[in-house]
Amino acid sequence: MRESDAPLLAAAFSDMNKMREQYERYWQENVEGKRVTLVALLSGSVVGYTNVIWEPDYEPFRKQRISEINDMNTVTSLRKNGIGTRMIAAAEDIVRRSGRRAIGIGIGITPDYAIAQRLYPKLGYVPDGTGVHDDAWGGCSYSTKTLTEEDAEPTARLSYDIRSMEESRLMLPIAKQRVPMHTAEALLDFHERAHRNLTALLAHCRELSGDEMNRALTGFGYPTVRLQLHHGIGGEKYWVGVLQGRIDADDDSPDYPTVESLEAYRKQVFTATEAYLRSSSVEELNTPRPMMTWGNKERVLSPAHVFMRTLTHLYHHQGQIVAMCRLLGKPCTGVDYPIT
């Protein structure tokens, strides 16, 4: 771990209510020699972490000089890709190289810890026979593993040095991850097809009068056809702005009073999105990274997933517009996703 990792870890695990202060404490305890915090990186982005505690709170471990793996987490979108297994192997190697020959772990007993309950026995961890212990998370049981040289992870695959806290980082090659790879070409195709639909829907809305475009209908979050169209287009502008490090708020609907002005808005947003996709590499599109979103909330997101969200969001509102047109007596057809 490096001192600068604290805010990156807090951002990566904000969905788990992890706070920066926790990781700042971890760093201080690294400095004091109480723990080693191992940070897993994928193409430079934080994707997981765990700790080796030298003097655990659990008394049987402490008395037997058993180091403890503690607080291991992988970002939600990349679970079941082997990151946890590699972090455990790295933690075991850290303990092995310290001269100790046993390592332990406390495993939650509730369904929230089902993945860990299945994983650790496969990796050779055996219950210590003390049963279930009460804790703040619904109880846990403890398991241990004897470390041998034969089961050591090849050091060439691990990029860390126990002698330097700042190099306690595990570099994960992106080729090892079973993560769907979205290319710019594929996303550009999705984007063009979605806007083909939107263009057709805008053309249909030309049949609506000004009163019909602005008539409030009950049961819809955005109560008029015009507001629905503006929000659908503005949603894409907002998220592509997030990908590029800015917040473009959806608060300028009065600037687009007509179908013609909305079509011009669509073209503007379409062009900006196309430019972003064409300038992005496969690695950039598929690597989760911290992004600042609405309300100054930092989240770790995959750009490709963010982009796909803009398309599902667009179709969500197009469906509402189709329903509104039906209520206005101007039913619309032919705006399903084009497959040819």
Secondary structure, DSSP 4 states (H G I P E B T S, - for coil): --TTHHHHHHHHTGGGT--HHHHHHHHHHHHTTSEEEEEEEETTEEEEEEEEESS-SSHHHHHTT-EEEEEEEE-GGGTTSSHHHHHHHHHHHHHHHTT--EEEEEEE-SGGGHHHHHHHHHTT-EEEEEEEE--TTS-EEEEEEE--STTPPPGGG----TT-GGG-EEEEPGGGS--PPPPHHHHHHHHHHHHHHHHHHHHHHTTS-HHHHT---TT-SS-SHHHHHHHHHHHHHHHHHHHTT----S--GGG--SHHHHHHHHHHHHHHHHHHHHT--HHHHHS-EEEEETTTEEEEE-HHHHHHHHHHHHHHHHHHHHHHHHHTT------SPP--
